[in-house]
Amino acid sequence: MQVSFSAAEIAAIVQPTASRGATTRVIRGLAALADAAPGDLSFLGNAKYKPEVARTRASIVLLPADYAGEPPADQLYLLVANPSVALARICARLEQALWPRPVPGVHPSAVVAPGAQIAASATVGPLCVIEAGAVIGERAQLQAQVFVGRGAIIGEGSWLMPGVIVEAECVLGRRVRLQPGVVVGADGFGYEFVQGRHEKVPQVGHVEIGDDVEIGANTTLDRARFSRTAVGEGTKIDNLVQIAHNVRVGRHCLICAQVGISGSTVLEDYVVLGGQAGIGGHITIGKGAKAGGRAGITTDVSAGAFVNGNPAIPYMLERRIAVLTQRLPDLFKRVDAIADQLGLAKKSSS
């Protein structure tokens, strides 16, 4: 990673509320507080690491606005409202340099069916396949080996990374970002048991993804049995997530790695699901609700609730039960001791 920023350029990006100290060094790397060397930029994103600020050798440190310490010589503190957000803005600038937008056009090895529409400003990379009736919007970027099925729509400014599959009739909004291996529109998992056999239920719907959605590597969104599977504007989905047929995910949700959501479930806006949470079918998770990692949700969750455990229960109750569970061995010893004192053990055996 080639990085080269002056202190003035960093300040222009993060717009600090105040600064302390100074440095003449050019920033050539990003590093954690404990690992940073002169010429690196670091940040305090978690109060747990506050003691490391005084020991870091980073030339520039992004700090919360209420940080009270002073930097040593040749070190600059930039005080910002949110150091993690400030660092993200620097990384966005780096991303533009590391992965510049490719020249528009269709690679000679791509296969484009007659009737497909590709905007002049779009990029279609090597070995892509675009089927009939598909629409590739302005400034869309398809990297190598992307498949876009019949009648699918890729919105303007979207970025499909290598190996992405968007099946027939599925719709991506604007500025959608799909990491490698994402599958949009795989068959939903539907069968009926008829005369001793599992008879397949055809899945004839599609998937619709809203603007500014990001989906992690090897995540799958199944096409609906009928109508649509939907993901709302601004939602972010991590790697290895399974979203089943006819699921409706609201706006600005966060879904962490290895979550599984069963068919016809509704996530309202701003829901957060921790890693490996499992969500049953035909239930509703209310607006702003949160579920901890590995939570098993089998019933509706009210808006704003925070649940954990399997089966999921209110978070604080689950934590209390977890603490008490650790005390069970001691409790059994105490019960046995009381039983011995009362002679109950001998009576039971006789």
Secondary structure, DSSP 8 states (H G I E B T S, - for coil): ----B-HHHHHHHH--SEEEEE----B-EE--TTT--TTEEEE--SGGGGGGGGG---SEEEEETT------TTEEEEEES-HHHHHHHHHHHHHHHHS----SEE-TT-EE-TT-EE-TT-EE-TT-EE-TT-EE-TT-EE-TT-EE-TT-EE-TT-EE-TT-EE-TT-EE-TT-EE-TT-EEEE----EEEETTEEEE-----EEEE-TT-EE-TT-EEE--SSSEEEE-TT-EE-TT-EE-TT-EE-TT-EE-TT-EE-TT-EE-TT-EE-TT-EE-SS-EE-TT-EE-TT-EE-S-B-TT-EEETTTTEEHHHHHHHHHHHHTHHHHHHHHHHHHHHHTHHHHHH-
